[in-house]
Amino acid sequence: MRILNALIDYQWTDVKITKEDLTPDLLKAFMDCTHGIIDLITGLYSALQHEALITDRKTKINEFFVRKVAKKYYPNLMKTIDNIDAKDICKQSDIEHERTISKIKNKPSDKNMLIKSAVAKITAVSDNFKVSSIIDVSKELYETGNYSVTDEKQFTRDVMKVLSGKNIRSKKKPDRMSKDVMMQFLDNSTQDTN
């Protein structure tokens, strides 16, 4: 754990921990007590320093002392960490993953949402058109146009126009401002503020 290598530079006890003291047993104790969560590692390290200072400045920090301090200062957290089972976490993650995939698979497409909306709105205001012809025109219009769910009103209007025999205007893309015009605009606006 690199974090512990960095933390051992900050010690207030008389008996200092060296890099050689960071044995696999000591590292395992930290890992068992914190599950590698950096915030918990730093908190536990601080608690170790505090406990060593208030008990005896010559206390040697080892794996037993780490576990003792963790139980004293973080008793509820230790119970929670002891109850964590890696298999349960994996199962939970798999369940969430399956739910997400299920939601994506079951989400209706923009096309279907637009067609259903157009059918519902047109049949609500007019009995002049068959549902099948509304659906056919909607499908054809969706394939030739550039519609999304956000264009629901315009899509319904366009379907109604086609059904009524009127021409629809293609969606006009906004004109892009040239770089020169943009720079001139920015220069003018910065002069106005000065």
Order of alpha helices (4+ residues) and beta strands (2+ residues): alpha-alpha-alpha-alpha-alpha-alpha-alpha-alpha-alpha-alpha
